[in-house]
């Protein structure tokens, strides 16, 4: 399992953008597809909102990759 830390610069980041910025996928559009397919979980629950606001303290998981969002 791979763990990544993402340091948030504002109040939140859109879920599809987070996937792109951490290098989990190549583009925001690819991130939206992963979310739409039900492959992404936020804080342990499947998230289907492509641009869900991800805030500091949340954990995003896609396959064997875990992203911790830090302030």
C-alpha positions as CSV (number, residue, x, y, z in Angstrom):
1,X,0.0,0.0,0.0
2,X,1.3,3.4,-1.0
3,X,0.6,6.4,1.3
4,X,0.8,10.0,0.0
5,X,0.6,13.2,2.0
6,X,-1.1,16.2,0.3
7,X,-0.6,19.6,1.9
8,X,-3.7,21.7,1.3
9,X,-3.1,25.4,0.4
10,X,-6.7,26.7,0.6
11,X,-9.8,25.6,2.4
12,X,-10.5,22.6,0.2
13,X,-9.5,20.8,-3.0
14,X,-11.9,19.2,-5.4
15,X,-11.7,15.4,-5.3
16,X,-10.9,15.0,-9.0
17,X,-8.2,17.7,-8.7
18,X,-6.7,16.0,-5.7
19,X,-6.3,12.7,-7.7
20,X,-4.6,14.7,-10.5
21,X,-2.3,16.8,-8.2
22,X,-1.0,13.7,-6.3
23,X,-0.2,11.9,-9.6
24,X,-2.8,9.1,-9.0
25,X,-4.2,9.9,-12.4
26,X,-3.1,11.9,-15.4
27,X,-5.9,14.5,-15.6
28,X,-8.9,15.9,-13.8
29,X,-11.1,14.1,-16.4
30,X,-9.5,10.8,-15.6
31,X,-10.1,11.5,-11.9
32,X,-13.8,12.2,-12.6
33,X,-14.1,8.8,-14.3
34,X,-12.5,7.0,-11.4
35,X,-14.9,8.7,-9.0
36,X,-17.9,8.0,-11.2
37,X,-16.9,4.3,-11.4
38,X,-17.1,4.1,-7.6
39,X,-13.4,3.4,-7.2
40,X,-12.6,6.3,-4.8
41,X,-13.4,6.3,-1.0
42,X,-13.3,9.3,1.3
43,X,-13.0,8.6,5.0
44,X,-13.9,5.0,4.4
45,X,-17.1,5.6,2.3
46,X,-17.4,5.4,-1.5
47,X,-17.6,9.0,-2.9
48,X,-19.5,9.5,-6.1
49,X,-19.4,13.3,-6.3
50,X,-16.6,14.0,-8.7
51,X,-15.8,17.5,-7.3
52,X,-16.5,16.8,-3.6
53,X,-14.7,19.3,-1.4
54,X,-11.9,17.5,0.3
55,X,-10.6,19.3,3.5
56,X,-7.7,18.9,5.8
57,X,-7.9,15.8,8.0
58,X,-9.7,13.7,5.4
59,X,-8.3,10.4,3.9
60,X,-8.9,9.4,0.3
61,X,-8.3,5.9,-0.9
62,X,-8.1,4.6,-4.5
63,X,-7.0,0.9,-4.8
64,X,-3.8,0.5,-2.8
65,X,-3.1,4.3,-2.6
66,X,-4.0,6.3,0.4
67,X,-3.9,10.1,0.4
68,X,-3.8,12.0,3.7
69,X,-4.9,15.6,3.3
70,X,-2.9,17.8,5.7
71,X,-3.4,21.5,6.6
